[in-house]
Amino acid sequence: MVSFIDKFQSLMGNPIQEITIGLGPSGELRYPAHPFSDGRWKFPGIGEFQCYDKYMMADLKQAAFQAGKPDWGYAGPQDAGSYNSFPLGEPFFKEGQGTFLSDYGRFFLEWYSGKLIEHADHILSKAVKVLKTCQQDQPDAVLLVAKVAGIHWWYDTESHAAELTAGYYNTSYRDGCLEMLDSEQPEICCCSPEGLIRQMREAARRGNIPLTGENAIERFDKEAFSQIVRNAYHRPQAVRAFTYFRMREALFRTDNWKSFVNFVKQMYNKSQDGGCNGKMYSKLCKTG
């Protein structure tokens, strides 16, 4: 971070308006609970808790001892299935009476998600200090961004199992993808990308935090682009920035490019209409 600031200090604010800090897999703040690339996990599996290296186990043991429950510190949940399990068949995630609702479940999930938040606080606090040194006169010139994963499968269950394994303690008892529609998702997976976005938007509003977004999968159809526009300019809180994944050969095929150009025009016209107070910007991300 220090080297980056030293190299590009003269460009901060213009043209560099946003710096995203990588906090985990794909830059997102989450545990690697859904390892797709090596074939261990496939959608819509719930994933697995990632707490079994010696450092996490030592921390869990200490936390359990401090809670007066040393027996809780020897391992993570033993009834939570495996990477490709469904929540309805696993005792930990059972609707209405799963282990996640027990005293042990609440202890473990508070600790597990707490370690993720602690990790983010540690890294982001250092990034903030470094960034402040280069924008003394314009403290808000550059937006510091942390990515949160849009884990929408099993969102319409009580446990939100796939979120729990990723480190998001966001069960239906604690409630507080931009291109996705609920109606497009397989019913068996209890998905709700739209519900998840509504919750994230409300959380950002309450915390007075600027909201940014991106698409999760590469699509060029009218329905997906229209859904992005609706989510990006949703009142009363439009997103500050939108990143389009991905800039590669498929994007430049004739039909796809025409659809993308029309999408960009829609985004621009909305910004000129005051849908985002004229401050929103979009960007392309080149990947693979």
DOKE-739011 format. One line per field, with one value per residue (C-alpha): residue in three letters; x, y, z negated. Coordinates in nm, 4 decimals, padded with zeros to 6 digits. Each point is the difference from the previous one (the first is absolute). Layout:
# DOKE-739011
residuo ala / ...
u X / ...
v Y / ...
w Z / ...
This chain:
# DOKE-739011
residuo met / val / ser / phe / ile / asp / lys / phe / gln / ser / leu / met / gly / asn / pro / ile / gln / glu / ile / thr / ile / gly / leu / gly / pro / ser / gly / glu / leu / arg / tyr / pro / ala / his / pro / phe / ser / asp / gly / arg / trp / lys / phe / pro / gly / ile / gly / glu / phe / gln / cys / tyr / asp / lys / tyr / met / met / ala / asp / leu / lys / gln / ala / ala / phe / gln / ala / gly / lys / pro / asp / trp / gly / tyr / ala / gly / pro / gln / asp / ala / gly / ser / tyr / asn / ser / phe / pro / leu / gly / glu / pro / phe / phe / lys / glu / gly / gln / gly / thr / phe / leu / ser / asp / tyr / gly / arg / phe / phe / leu / glu / trp / tyr / ser / gly / lys / leu / ile / glu / his / ala / asp / his / ile / leu / ser / lys / ala / val / lys / val / leu / lys / thr / cys / gln / gln / asp / gln / pro / asp / ala / val / leu / leu / val / ala / lys / val / ala / gly / ile / his / trp / trp / tyr / asp / thr / glu / ser / his / ala / ala / glu / leu / thr / ala / gly / tyr / tyr / asn / thr / ser / tyr / arg / asp / gly / cys / leu / glu / met / leu / asp / ser / glu / gln / pro / glu / ile / cys / cys / cys / ser / pro / glu / gly / leu / ile / arg / gln / met / arg / glu / ala / ala / arg / arg / gly / asn / ile / pro / leu / thr / gly / glu / asn / ala / ile / glu / arg / phe / asp / lys / glu / ala / phe / ser / gln / ile / val / arg / asn / ala / tyr / his / arg / pro / gln / ala / val / arg / ala / phe / thr / tyr / phe / arg / met / arg / glu / ala / leu / phe / arg / thr / asp / asn / trp / lys / ser / phe / val / asn / phe / val / lys / gln / met / tyr / asn / lys / ser / gln / asp / gly / gly / cys / asn / gly / lys / met / tyr / ser / lys / leu / cys / lys / thr / gly
u 00.0000 / 00.2811 / 00.1784 / -00.3255 / -00.0642 / 00.3578 / -00.0215 / -00.3431 / -00.0367 / -00.0290 / -00.2960 / -00.2059 / -00.3445 / 00.0400 / -00.0025 / 00.0253 / -00.3284 / -00.0235 / 00.2399 / -00.1251 / 00.1823 / 00.0200 / -00.1198 / -00.0401 / -00.0866 / -00.0650 / 00.0787 / -00.3152 / -00.0332 / -00.0874 / 00.1465 / 00.0908 / -00.3007 / -00.1041 / 00.3149 / -00.1265 / 00.3256 / 00.1304 / -00.3340 / -00.0646 / -00.3120 / -00.2837 / -00.3019 / -00.2235 / 00.2000 / 00.0067 / 00.3799 / 00.2037 / 00.1127 / 00.3677 / 00.1288 / 00.2339 / 00.3517 / 00.2060 / -00.0404 / -00.3800 / -00.0262 / 00.2219 / -00.2135 / -00.3237 / 00.1343 / 00.0865 / -00.3386 / -00.1829 / 00.2058 / -00.0800 / -00.3691 / 00.0141 / -00.0656 / 00.3382 / -00.1664 / -00.1136 / 00.3591 / 00.1193 / -00.1580 / -00.2452 / -00.3565 / -00.0106 / -00.3522 / 00.0323 / 00.0482 / 00.2605 / 00.0664 / -00.2850 / -00.2596 / -00.3423 / -00.0992 / -00.3314 / 00.1802 / 00.2548 / -00.0831 / 00.2002 / -00.2154 / -00.3377 / -00.2978 / -00.1323 / 00.2175 / 00.3458 / 00.3179 / 00.0587 / -00.2762 / 00.1566 / 00.2294 / 00.2924 / -00.1078 / -00.0300 / 00.3368 / 00.1740 / -00.1579 / 00.0739 / 00.3620 / 00.0306 / -00.1488 / 00.1815 / 00.3377 / -00.0894 / -00.0991 / 00.3183 / 00.2001 / -00.1752 / 00.0486 / 00.3707 / 00.0620 / -00.2350 / 00.1221 / 00.3531 / -00.1237 / -00.1874 / 00.3115 / 00.2087 / -00.2663 / -00.0384 / 00.3626 / -00.0578 / -00.3255 / 00.0421 / -00.1787 / -00.2708 / -00.0874 / -00.2845 / 00.1727 / 00.0437 / -00.2550 / 00.1413 / -00.2024 / -00.0418 / -00.1785 / -00.2678 / -00.1087 / -00.3551 / -00.0731 / -00.3661 / -00.0592 / -00.1909 / -00.0799 / -00.3680 / 00.0716 / 00.0221 / 00.3693 / 00.1375 / 00.2421 / 00.2240 / 00.0485 / 00.0846 / 00.2822 / 00.1384 / 00.0089 / -00.3178 / -00.2125 / -00.3176 / -00.2726 / -00.3662 / 00.0037 / 00.2697 / -00.1077 / 00.0527 / 00.5450 / -00.1325 / -00.0889 / -00.1998 / -00.3748 / -00.1616 / -00.2217 / 00.3069 / 00.1305 / -00.0737 / -00.2740 / 00.1764 / 00.2878 / -00.2218 / 00.1951 / -00.0818 / 00.2570 / -00.2586 / -00.0690 / 00.3710 / 00.0493 / -00.2905 / 00.1577 / 00.3443 / -00.1499 / -00.1828 / 00.3108 / 00.2040 / -00.2702 / -00.0076 / 00.3780 / 00.0240 / 00.2400 / 00.0266 / -00.1093 / 00.1824 / -00.0812 / 00.0899 / -00.1499 / 00.0825 / -00.0148 / 00.0672 / -00.3307 / -00.0977 / -00.3776 / -00.2473 / -00.1562 / 00.3312 / 00.1031 / -00.3432 / 00.0241 / 00.3402 / -00.1433 / -00.2932 / 00.2277 / 00.2648 / -00.2473 / -00.2395 / -00.1310 / 00.0642 / 00.3538 / 00.1611 / 00.3404 / 00.3013 / 00.1866 / -00.0582 / 00.2673 / -00.0822 / 00.1599 / 00.1652 / 00.1864 / 00.1022 / -00.0653 / -00.3686 / -00.0868 / 00.1183 / -00.2083 / -00.2371 / -00.3294 / 00.1479 / 00.1737 / -00.3209 / -00.1816 / 00.2801 / 00.0082 / -00.3743 / 00.0453 / 00.2695 / -00.2300 / -00.2763 / 00.2346 / 00.1215 / -00.3515 / -00.1107 / 00.2935 / -00.0898 / -00.3578 / 00.1278 / -00.0495 / 00.3318 / 00.0532 / 00.2226 / 00.2856 / -00.0101 / 00.2721 / 00.0423 / 00.3047 / 00.1035 / 00.2021 / 00.2315 / 00.0253 / 00.1299
v 00.0000 / 00.2383 / -00.0742 / 00.0460 / 00.3401 / 00.1126 / -00.0969 / 00.1469 / 00.2821 / 00.2670 / -00.1862 / -00.0356 / 00.1527 / 00.0428 / -00.2427 / -00.2442 / 00.0313 / -00.3396 / -00.2522 / -00.3510 / -00.1832 / -00.3771 / -00.1788 / -00.3618 / -00.2289 / 00.2052 / 00.3054 / -00.0545 / 00.0034 / -00.3662 / -00.3340 / -00.2328 / -00.2174 / -00.0619 / -00.1069 / -00.0255 / -00.0018 / -00.3325 / -00.1785 / -00.0496 / 00.2173 / 00.0379 / 00.2288 / -00.0096 / -00.1816 / 00.1613 / -00.0069 / -00.0859 / 00.1944 / 00.0974 / -00.0212 / -00.2953 / 00.1388 / 00.0118 / 00.3756 / 00.0002 / -00.3067 / 00.1609 / 00.3158 / -00.2009 / -00.1920 / 00.3246 / 00.1562 / -00.3074 / 00.0038 / 00.3685 / -00.0738 / -00.2629 / -00.2808 / -00.1650 / -00.3003 / 00.2306 / 00.0772 / -00.3349 / 00.0168 / 00.1810 / -00.1288 / -00.3739 / -00.0074 / 00.2611 / -00.2263 / 00.0480 / 00.2315 / -00.1236 / -00.0758 / 00.1647 / 00.1656 / -00.1806 / -00.3302 / 00.1180 / 00.0270 / 00.3210 / 00.1883 / -00.1672 / 00.2372 / 00.1076 / -00.2260 / -00.0171 / 00.0091 / 00.3521 / 00.1136 / -00.1630 / 00.1706 / -00.1822 / 00.1013 / 00.3656 / -00.0086 / -00.1588 / 00.2262 / 00.3151 / -00.1082 / -00.1119 / 00.3182 / 00.2090 / -00.1250 / 00.1035 / 00.3488 / 00.0223 / -00.0879 / 00.2750 / 00.2589 / -00.0768 / 00.0394 / 00.2907 / 00.2069 / -00.0194 / 00.0908 / 00.3030 / 00.1282 / -00.0301 / 00.1628 / 00.2975 / 00.0936 / 00.0762 / 00.1968 / 00.2470 / 00.2753 / -00.2250 / -00.2627 / -00.1446 / 00.0076 / -00.3785 / -00.2567 / -00.3021 / -00.3088 / -00.3417 / -00.2725 / -00.2149 / -00.3146 / -00.0326 / -00.3479 / -00.0286 / -00.3766 / -00.1319 / 00.3625 / -00.0896 / -00.2587 / 00.0809 / -00.0780 / 00.1613 / -00.2935 / 00.1039 / 00.3410 / -00.1517 / -00.2136 / 00.3070 / 00.1882 / 00.2074 / -00.0487 / 00.1017 / -00.2460 / 00.0944 / 00.0619 / 00.2678 / 00.1675 / 00.3124 / -00.3192 / 00.3213 / -00.1809 / -00.2837 / -00.0465 / -00.2259 / -00.1477 / -00.1283 / -00.2086 / -00.3716 / -00.0347 / -00.2861 / 00.2336 / 00.2529 / 00.2814 / 00.3685 / 00.2311 / 00.2792 / -00.0513 / 00.0024 / 00.3254 / 00.1615 / -00.0969 / 00.1287 / 00.3247 / 00.0539 / -00.0816 / 00.2513 / 00.2630 / -00.0471 / 00.0164 / 00.2969 / -00.2012 / 00.0572 / -00.3102 / -00.1348 / -00.3083 / -00.2370 / -00.2880 / -00.3522 / -00.1853 / 00.0973 / 00.0750 / 00.2078 / -00.0428 / 00.2862 / -00.1348 / -00.0065 / 00.3476 / 00.1410 / -00.1545 / 00.1620 / 00.3405 / -00.0480 / -00.1025 / 00.2621 / 00.2896 / -00.1290 / 00.2897 / 00.1353 / -00.1429 / -00.0547 / -00.1652 / 00.2277 / -00.2163 / -00.3076 / -00.2398 / -00.2124 / -00.3446 / -00.0879 / 00.1701 / -00.2873 / -00.1418 / -00.0881 / 00.3611 / 00.1177 / -00.2393 / 00.2057 / -00.0769 / 00.0106 / 00.3301 / 00.1576 / -00.1096 / 00.1324 / 00.3378 / 00.0364 / -00.0907 / 00.2653 / 00.2594 / -00.0937 / 00.0367 / 00.3372 / 00.1310 / -00.1016 / 00.1849 / 00.3127 / -00.0284 / 00.0448 / -00.3648 / 00.0086 / 00.3720 / -00.0088 / -00.1583 / -00.3584 / -00.1422 / -00.3404 / -00.1996 / -00.3127 / -00.2711 / -00.1982 / -00.3589 / -00.3049
w 00.0000 / -00.0871 / 00.3292 / 00.1928 / -00.1589 / 00.0596 / 00.3665 / 00.0778 / -00.2523 / 00.2714 / 00.1520 / -00.3181 / 00.0380 / 00.3744 / 00.1688 / -00.2949 / -00.1889 / -00.1663 / -00.1520 / -00.0729 / -00.2776 / 00.0440 / -00.3131 / 00.1104 / 00.2939 / 00.3166 / -00.2106 / -00.2087 / -00.3773 / -00.0584 / -00.0910 / 00.2930 / -00.0835 / 00.3613 / 00.1934 / 00.3561 / 00.1964 / -00.1331 / 00.0284 / -00.3709 / 00.0046 / 00.2484 / -00.0097 / -00.2033 / -00.2695 / -00.3433 / -00.0259 / -00.3092 / -00.3051 / 00.0293 / -00.3552 / -00.0106 / 00.0401 / -00.3174 / -00.0486 / 00.0260 / -00.2223 / -00.2640 / 00.0098 / -00.0209 / -00.2976 / -00.1789 / 00.0799 / -00.1319 / -00.3203 / -00.0532 / 00.0555 / -00.2729 / 00.2500 / 00.0668 / 00.1677 / 00.2823 / 00.0966 / 00.1321 / 00.3470 / 00.2220 / 00.0579 / 00.0592 / 00.1450 / 00.2763 / 00.3013 / 00.2715 / 00.2933 / 00.2198 / -00.2651 / -00.0071 / -00.3302 / -00.0441 / -00.0489 / -00.2571 / -00.3744 / -00.0471 / 00.2521 / -00.0652 / 00.0247 / -00.3386 / -00.2132 / 00.1549 / -00.2053 / 00.1340 / -00.2394 / -00.3074 / -00.2506 / 00.1594 / 00.3505 / -00.0933 / -00.1755 / 00.2968 / 00.2640 / -00.2003 / -00.0314 / 00.3645 / 00.1484 / -00.2593 / 00.1183 / 00.3552 / -00.1155 / -00.2058 / 00.3125 / 00.1984 / -00.2748 / -00.0193 / 00.3736 / 00.0693 / -00.2955 / 00.1394 / 00.3494 / -00.1373 / -00.1760 / 00.3155 / 00.2174 / -00.2355 / 00.0521 / 00.3681 / -00.0193 / -00.2805 / 00.1927 / 00.1478 / -00.2610 / 00.2089 / 00.3390 / 00.0158 / -00.1140 / -00.1813 / 00.0931 / -00.1623 / 00.1982 / -00.1638 / 00.1836 / 00.1303 / -00.1360 / 00.0922 / 00.0033 / -00.3017 / -00.0903 / -00.0378 / -00.2702 / -00.3716 / -00.0354 / 00.3201 / -00.0046 / 00.2911 / -00.1606 / -00.3377 / 00.1380 / 00.1811 / -00.3312 / 00.0279 / -00.3119 / 00.1760 / -00.0979 / 00.0331 / -00.3753 / 00.0388 / 00.3246 / 00.0292 / 01.7324 / 00.1232 / 00.3269 / -00.1563 / -00.0389 / -00.2596 / 00.2718 / 00.1885 / -00.2892 / -00.0550 / -00.2625 / -00.1766 / -00.0989 / -00.1852 / 00.1704 / -00.0324 / 00.1605 / -00.0055 / -00.3705 / -00.0768 / 00.1928 / -00.1858 / -00.3305 / 00.1004 / 00.1267 / -00.3280 / -00.2041 / 00.2025 / -00.0464 / -00.3777 / -00.0192 / 00.2392 / 00.2165 / 00.3780 / 00.1881 / 00.3045 / 00.2029 / 00.2804 / 00.1956 / -00.1176 / 00.3301 / 00.3603 / 00.1731 / 00.3019 / 00.0102 / -00.0302 / -00.3195 / -00.1877 / 00.1153 / -00.0907 / -00.3455 / -00.0540 / 00.0922 / -00.2391 / -00.2867 / 00.0713 / -00.0064 / -00.2623 / -00.2081 / -00.2525 / 00.0139 / 00.3381 / 00.0181 / 00.0185 / 00.2495 / 00.2127 / 00.1297 / 00.3033 / 00.0176 / 00.2375 / 00.2815 / 00.2227 / 00.3460 / -00.0563 / -00.0812 / 00.3426 / 00.2059 / 00.2154 / -00.1727 / -00.3499 / 00.0684 / 00.1290 / -00.3158 / -00.2170 / 00.1758 / -00.0509 / -00.3679 / -00.0460 / 00.1604 / -00.2434 / -00.2957 / 00.1265 / 00.0653 / -00.3479 / -00.1529 / 00.1938 / -00.1256 / -00.3525 / -00.0978 / -00.1787 / -00.0480 / 00.3062 / -00.1953 / 00.1133 / 00.2207 / 00.1603 / 00.0943 / 00.1816 / -00.1640 / 00.2242 / -00.1150 / 00.1776
